[in-house]
């Protein structure tokens, strides 16, 4: 159950990324990000209230808020790195560090002990994420962009680690708390980018729906950590960069590069090993 929930989280995250990328071609990315965060907040609040109407305790909300701060910070630095025209560096660096740091923390400090089959799967996931998410060529300052990717990856790691520490009795309220702090963290991005924050209804609604899908991904991840080792749940959820690649083939008729093919093969091997009994 935990593995399936984590994989479903990856599918939702990847779908949200793909849809957000398409919408960003039609409006400023900062506006799409802000409306997406607003949609994720509304969705998370509705689901949390429907499943557990009682007020959650402070620890659950605090861990959730820290998780949202991590994801908001990660998004800020990811967009900053991408704005330099170096997607081929910042995206894979953030993806790899975003999965490696939580796994190391889970094993070193939280007592996770993956099985003999899980370790090869975890190791295979690292090159899979790098190869799948690496596209194009780098045109910006490598050192600065690498740092942006590392900070973005650290933010993603904080998101995963903090959310998993929320007590089960907090139900899904930590996700709602995280979406609130993430929304507040995104505001400086929209303001500094001087993005027009009133896109047409035809763009605002899909952007909000994309954010709701991302919030669903976090809900599925949180539930996965309650049935599966954190190290394994993080790796499976973090394989989401493979989804936009597959959707690009199916929807946009894009062609795979040899690098992406190798990444998809490594991702399939990682999934097989991590879900094996």
C-alpha positions in Angstrom: 0.0 0.0 0.0 2.8 2.5 0.9 4.6 1.9 -2.4 1.4 2.3 -4.4 0.6 5.6 -2.6 4.1 6.9 -3.2 3.9 6.0 -6.9 0.5 7.7 -7.2 2.1 10.7 -5.6 4.8 10.7 -8.3 2.1 10.5 -11.0 0.2 13.4 -9.6 3.3 15.6 -9.1 4.6 14.8 -12.6 1.2 15.6 -14.1 1.0 18.9 -12.2 4.5 19.8 -13.4 3.6 19.0 -17.0 0.4 21.0 -16.9 2.1 23.9 -15.1 4.8 23.9 -17.8 2.2 24.2 -20.6 0.3 27.0 -18.8 3.6 28.9 -18.3 3.9 29.1 -22.0 0.7 31.2 -22.1 1.2 33.4 -19.0 4.0 34.5 -16.7 5.3 31.6 -14.7 5.2 33.5 -11.4 1.4 34.1 -11.9 0.9 30.5 -12.7 2.9 29.4 -9.6 0.9 31.8 -7.4 -2.5 30.7 -8.6 -1.3 27.1 -8.4 -0.4 27.5 -4.8 -3.7 29.2 -4.0 -5.5 26.2 -5.6 -3.4 23.8 -3.7 -4.2 25.6 -0.4 -8.0 25.6 -1.1 -7.9 21.9 -2.0 -5.8 20.9 1.0 -8.0 22.8 3.4 -11.2 21.2 2.0 -9.8 17.7 2.1 -8.4 18.2 5.6 -11.6 19.6 6.9 -13.7 16.8 5.3 -11.6 14.0 6.6 -10.7 15.4 10.1 -12.9 18.4 11.1 -11.4 18.5 14.6 -8.7 21.1 15.2 -5.2 19.5 14.9 -2.5 19.9 17.5 0.3 22.4 17.2 3.1 19.9 16.4 1.3 18.7 13.3 0.7 22.2 12.0 4.3 23.2 12.8 5.8 20.3 10.8 3.4 21.0 8.0 4.4 24.7 8.0 8.1 23.8 7.9 7.3 21.5 5.0 5.6 24.3 3.0 8.5 26.7 3.8 10.8 24.1 2.3 8.8 23.6 -0.9 8.2 27.3 -1.3 11.9 28.0 -0.9 12.8 25.2 -3.3 10.4 26.6 -5.9 11.9 30.1 -5.6 15.5 28.9 -6.2 14.4 26.5 -8.9 12.8 29.3 -10.8 15.7 31.5 -10.2 18.1 28.9 -11.7 15.8 28.3 -14.6 15.6 32.1 -15.3 19.3 32.0 -16.1 18.6 29.7 -19.0 20.2 26.7 -17.4 17.4 24.2 -16.9 19.8 21.4 -17.8 21.8 22.0 -14.6 19.4 23.3 -12.0 16.6 20.8 -12.6 18.7 17.6 -12.3 20.8 19.0 -9.4 17.6 19.9 -7.5 16.0 16.5 -8.3 19.0 14.4 -7.2 19.7 16.4 -4.0 16.0 16.5 -3.2 15.9 12.7 -3.0 19.5 12.0 -1.7 19.3 14.3 1.3 16.0 12.8 2.7 17.3 9.3 2.2 20.6 10.0 4.0 18.7 11.8 6.9 16.2 8.9 7.2 18.9 6.3 7.4 21.4 8.3 9.6 19.0 10.0 12.0 15.5 8.4 11.8 16.5 4.7 12.0 15.3 3.7 8.5 16.7 0.4 7.4 15.9 -0.4 3.7 15.9 -4.0 2.6 18.6 -5.6 0.6 16.6 -5.1 -2.6 15.6 -1.5 -1.7 19.2 -0.3 -1.6 19.9 -1.0 -5.3 16.6 0.6 -6.1 17.5 3.7 -4.2 20.9 3.9 -5.9 19.4 3.4 -9.4 17.0 6.3 -8.7 19.8 8.8 -8.5 21.1 8.5 -12.1 17.5 8.0 -13.2 16.5 11.4 -11.9 19.6 13.0 -13.4 19.2 11.5 -16.8 15.5 12.0 -17.2 15.5 15.6 -16.1 18.6 16.7 -18.0 17.7 18.4 -21.2 19.4 20.9 -23.5 22.6 22.7 -22.8 23.7 25.1 -20.0 24.1 28.8 -20.9 24.4 30.5 -17.6 27.0 30.7 -14.8 27.5 27.1 -13.8 28.6 27.8 -10.2 25.6 30.0 -9.4 23.1 27.7 -11.0 24.5 24.7 -9.3 24.1 26.5 -6.0 20.5 27.4 -6.9 19.9 23.7 -7.7 21.4 22.6 -4.4 19.3 25.1 -2.4 16.2 24.1 -4.3 16.9 20.4 -3.6 17.5 21.1 0.1 14.1 22.9 0.1 12.5 19.8 -1.5 14.2 17.6 1.1 12.9 19.7 3.9 9.4 19.4 2.4 9.6 15.6 2.4 11.3 15.2 5.8 9.2 17.7 7.7 5.9 16.4 6.4 6.7 12.8 7.3 7.4 13.9 10.9 3.8 15.1 11.4 2.0 12.9 13.9 -0.8 10.6 12.5 -3.4 12.2 14.7 -2.9 15.5 12.8 -4.5 13.7 9.9 -4.1 15.8 6.7 -3.9 19.2 8.3 -0.1 19.4 8.0 -0.5 19.4 4.2 -2.9 22.4 4.5 -0.5 24.2 6.8 2.3 23.6 4.4 0.3 25.0 1.4 -0.3 28.2 3.4 3.4 28.8 4.1 4.3 27.8 0.5 1.8 30.3 -0.8 3.3 33.1 1.3 6.8 32.1 0.2 5.8 32.4 -3.4 4.5 35.9 -3.1 8.0 37.5 -3.2 8.6 35.7 -6.5 5.5 37.1 -8.1 6.2 40.6 -6.8 9.9 40.7 -7.8 9.1 39.3 -11.2 6.4 42.0 -11.6 4.2 39.4 -13.0 0.6 40.3 -14.0 -1.4 38.6 -11.3 -4.7 38.8 -13.1 -4.5 36.2 -15.8 -7.7 35.3 -17.7 -10.2 33.0 -16.0 -9.3 30.3 -18.6 -5.7 30.3 -17.2 -6.3 31.0 -13.5 -8.7 28.0 -13.2 -6.4 25.4 -14.8 -3.5 26.8 -12.8 -5.5 26.3 -9.6 -6.4 22.8 -10.7 -2.7 22.1 -11.3 -2.0 23.2 -7.7 -4.7 21.0 -6.4 -3.1 18.1 -8.2 0.2 18.9 -6.5 -1.6 19.1 -3.1 -3.1 15.6 -3.8 0.5 14.4 -4.5 1.6 15.6 -1.0 -1.5 14.0 0.6 -0.6 10.7 -1.1 3.0 11.0 0.0 2.0 11.7 3.6 -0.2 8.6 3.6 2.6 6.6 2.0 5.0 7.5 4.9 2.5 6.0 7.3 2.7 2.6 5.5 6.3 2.6 4.2 9.8 3.5 5.2 10.5 7.2 4.7 13.5 6.5 2.6 11.5 4.3 0.2 8.5 6.6 0.0 10.7 9.6 -0.8 12.5 7.8 -3.6 9.3 6.5 -5.2 7.6 9.9 -4.9 10.6 11.7 -6.3 10.5 9.8 -9.6 7.9 12.3 -10.8 10.2 13.9 -13.4 9.7 10.8 -15.5 6.0 11.6 -15.9 6.4 14.9 -17.9 8.7 13.0 -20.2 6.1 10.3 -20.9 3.3 12.8 -21.2 5.5 14.8 -23.6 5.7 11.7 -25.8 2.0 10.9 -25.6 0.5 14.4 -25.7 3.0 16.6 -27.5 4.6 13.9 -29.7 8.0 14.7 -28.4 11.0 12.5 -29.2 13.0 10.9 -26.5 16.8 11.5 -26.3 19.1 8.7 -25.5 19.8 10.3 -22.2 16.1 10.2 -21.3 15.7 6.6 -22.5 18.5 5.6 -20.2 16.9 7.5 -17.3 13.5 5.9 -17.9 15.1 2.5 -17.9 16.9 3.3 -14.6 13.6 4.6 -13.2 11.8 1.4 -14.1 14.5 -0.7 -12.5 14.3 1.4 -9.3 10.6 1.0 -9.1 10.9 -2.8 -9.7 13.5 -3.1 -6.9 11.7 -0.8 -4.4 8.3 -2.5 -4.8 9.6 -6.1 -4.9 8.6 -8.4 -2.0 
